[in-house]
Amino acid sequence: MKEITYKKEAEFLSPYAMQSKNTRGRMREEKPCAMRTEFQRDRDRIIYSKSFLRLKNKTQVFFAPDGDHYMSRLTHTLDVSQIARSIARCLCLNEDLAEAIALGHDLGHTPFGHVGERFLNALCPTGFRHSEQSLRVVDVLEKDGKGLNLTFEVRDGILNHSKSGKPATLEGVAVSLADRIAYINHDIEDAIRAGILREDELPARALKVFGRGTSERINTAINDIYRESADKPFVRMSEEKQSALDELRAFMFERVYEHANKLVQESAERMIEALYTYFIRHPEELPAQYAVTARDDTPRAVCDYLSSMTDKYAINVFKRLFVPREGSII
């Protein structure tokens, strides 16, 4: 069955796509699967990882929202996967590779969304970036320290999915674009639902370029990428659409990401700071799987532990450590 997939890829994929048989391989050699390509195996490993399962209880933008229809880190990841696959399909790129990168791109994200990431970056002496932590998750932290042993192309796409990254494959570029398209549009939807924004407050020029509804804006973006990139050795938007997307992104940072619900953000920052400080002082209380790292690099071990937490778990640990229980002596 794998050979059939190889044949289909050779016949169908763009000459600029990454064919599965041409992977640069894994850090540790493994016996090949008779049925699945290496990128398909990577996708499955990510889906069944503990880190992927925890994404359902990690904040995207709105922490503990009053409603069931806000984006979580998991639904955002699935959204990025869908958009990335659509881009890959229309450009005849490798959908399996794009999907694997997309599903793994946020595995290292902190609790409380970018608030957690920003504060860990300030606290940790070597800094903290969720893209680098996502790579660390799949290389080191998953499977009790063995890692998932993913292919070079998937690892590279995970590390370089942020706007400043430079992916080695066009599939990785597709995921990077899909990430921005996804979070900007669905964060707009969530902000309007939360009453933080009104649709008529969005930048008029950007809406004229992309359209008003979420579905229309996403379709416009994908179609533009197709027209700009089909049969070309790159994946990108036209200058007009990229400029409009950047305008929407800047607007969201100004109106939502940096200022929405400051009280909740400050509470999350205090929790992250308190937990970080506590475990820096008491590394012996870290779970056993982080103890080896803590012997040589306590800040890294603490970041590994804190970034692995879901929102609920972080709150529970904070309460256990800092909130007096009924009947306790103060």
N, C-alpha and C positions, 0 to 999 in steps of 0.2 A: 504493500500500500504506500509506503514511503517513496518508493521509486516512481509510482504513478504521480505523486505530488511533485517530485523533482521534474518529471517530464512536462507536467502542466505548467510549472513555473518557467521552464526554459522556453516553452511555446508562447506563453501569455504575457509574462512580466516585461516591463520596460527594460531596455539595456542598462538603465541607471538604477534599477532596483537591486536589492540584495537577495540573491537566490539562496535558499536554505542550504544547499549543498556546499556553498562557498563560505560558510561561516568560519571565522578565525578560531572557533572552538572555545573550550572551557579552560579554566586555570588548572583543573585536575581532570585527567582523561577518564572517561567512563565508557562502558559498553553501550553502543548505539541501540536505540529502540527500533524494532523491525517495522513498527506501524507509524510512529510519529516522527516528524522532523525535529531538529534540535530546538527551533523556535517554538514549536507546538509544545514540546516538553517544558520549556521555560514558562510558557503561559500557564500550564497546568500546575507547575510547582508554586508559582506565585498565588494562584487562586486558592490553593490548599494550605497556604502558609498561615501561621498564627497572626502575623503582622497584617495580612490582608483582612482577616476576619475582624480585627480590632478597629478597622477604619470606620465601621458602621457607628461607632460610639465616639468618634472624634469630630470636633467642630470644623466646619468649613468657614463660615463667617459668623453666623448667629449662634451663640451659646444658649443651650436649653430653651429654644424658641417655643412660644405658645402656639403650637400647631404641628401637624404631622407632615407637612409638605415642604419643609425647608431642606436645602441641600445639606448632607453630611459629607465627610471626607470620602466615604464609600460611594455615595451617589454621584459625587463629582468625578471620582475615578472612572466609574462606569460611563459617565457622560463623555469624558475625554476619550475613552476607548472607542465609543461609538463614532465620534467625530473623526478620530484618527483613522479608523477603518474606512470610513466614507472617503476621506482624502486619499488613502492608499488605493482604494478600489478604483476610483475614477482616474488616478494617475498610473494604474497598473504597477503599483509597488507591492511589496510583500505584506499582506494584511496580517499574517501571523506574527511577524516581527513587530509591526506597529502596535498590535493588540498587546503583546507581552510587555513592551516598553510602557505603554499607557497604564496597564494594570499595576505595574510596579513603581510608577514614578513618584508616588507620595507615601510609600511604605514607612519612611523615616520621619514623617511629619509629627509634630508635637501635639499634645492636647491643647485645646483652646485656640486652635488655628494659628494664624501668623503672629498673634500676640505672644504665644508660647515660644515660637521660633525666635522672634525678635529679642525676647528677654533672655533666653538661653544663650543667644549670640553675644549679648552684653555681659553675661555672667562668666561664661567659659573662657579661660585664658587663650585658647586656640580658636575661639569662635565656633559658631554652629550654623550650618546651612542644611535645610531639609533635603536637598538633592544629594549632598555628600552623605548624609545620614541614611538616606534610602539605599545608596550603594553599600554602605556599611552593613545595613540590615541583611541584604541578600548575600554579601560576601562573608560575613562573620557571625552575625547575631542569630540568625534563624537556625533551626534544628540544633539547639543547644551548643552553639558555637561552631558548627560545621559549615553553616551557610548553605545556600541553595545551589552553588556552583553553576551559575548561569553562563550563557555564552557571552563573548566579548561584545557583540552588537547590542544585546539587550542591556548589559551593564553600562555601556557607553551612552545609550539613549536615556537611561535613568539618570545618570550623572549630569547629563547636558540638556535636560528638558527645560530648564529655566531660560528666560529670555536672553541672558548673557552667554549661554552655552553654545558650543559649536559641535553638534552631533556628527559622527563619522558617516552616518547613513542618511539617505533621504527619508527613510521611515522615521528616524529619530527627529528630523526636522518637522515632519508631519505631526508628530506627537507634541512637540514644543508649541507649534501653532494651534493645535487642537486644545491644548491646555488653556491658552489665553482666550481663545474663542469661547470655551466652555465656562470658565469662571467669570469672565466679564458679563456674559449674557445672563447666566443663571443667578449670579449675585445681584444683578439689576432686578431680576424677577423677585428674589427674596427680599430685597430692600423695599420694593414697592409693596409687597405683601405685609412687611413689618411696619409700614407707615412712615419709613424714614425718607423715602423719595416719592415724588409723583412723576408719572411718565412725562408730563409736560415740562418737567425741570431738566430732563436729559438734553445734552447738547443738540441743538436743532440741525446743525450741519451733519453730524454723525448719523442722526436718524434719517436724514434725507438720503445719505449714501447707503445705509444698511437696511432701513425699514424699521417699523415700530415694534412688531411682535418678536418674541424670542426665536421662534421657529423661522420667521422670515430672515432675521439677522444671521442666524447660523447657516441657512441655505444660501444666502447671498455670499457669505464668506467662503463656503466650500466651492461654489460655482466660480467665484473670482480666482481662487487658487487653481482650479482646473484650467481656466482660460489663460492664466499667466504661466502655468508650469507644465502643461501637457507636452510630452515628448521633449522636455528640456532636462538638463542635468542639475536642476535645482527645484526646490519647493518654496514658493513665496506668494504673497499677495501683491496686487498692483499697488503702486504708490498711493493712489487715492484711497483705497480700502484700508491699507496699513495705517495711513495717517488718521483716518476716521476711527479705527480700532484703538490707536494710541490715545486719541482724544477721549474716547469712552473710558479707557483704563485710567487716565489721569483724573478724570472726573470722579470715578469710583474711589480712588485713593483719597481725593480731597473731601468727598462728601460722606463716604461710608467706611472704608477700611481704617482710616486714621481717627475718625471722630465718632462713629456710631457707638452708642451706649458706653460712654467713658467709665461709668461706675463698674460695669461688668469687666471691662478691660483692666481696670485698676485692681479689681479683686483677683482676677486671673494672674496678674503680675505678682501680686503679693504672695499668692499660693506657690507659684513657680520659684520665687526668690526664697521663700521659707523652706521649701522642700530641698532646693539645691544646697542651701547653707547647712541644713540639718545633715544631709547625707555626706557632704564634704567633711563635716566634723565627725560623722559616725559611719565611715565606710564599711565597718564590720556588720552593719545592719542592712546592707544591700543584699538582694537575693543572690543565691549562690552562683547563678549564671554570670553575674557581673563581677564576682569576687576576683577572678583572675586578672581582669583588666585593671581593677582597683589597686592591685599591688604595685603596678608600674605607673598608672595614670588615673588617679582618682577622679579628676574633673571629667575625663572622657567616660569613665564608667558611670558616673552620676548622670551625665547627659544621655548615655545609652538607656539608662533606666527611666529617666523622666520622659524622654521622647517616646518611649514604648507605651506609656500610659494612655488610657482613654480618659476622657473628661471625668467620667464617674469614678474611675479608679483613683485618679489624682485627688479628687475631692475627698474620697474615703480615707486615703492615706493621710491627707492633711488633717482631717478630723481626728483620726486615731492618734496623731502625734501632737496636735496643738489644741484640740478642743476638750476641755475637762468633761469627763463622763459623770453621769449622775452618781452621787455617793462617793466620788473621789475627794481626796483631801487636797486643798489648794494651799 
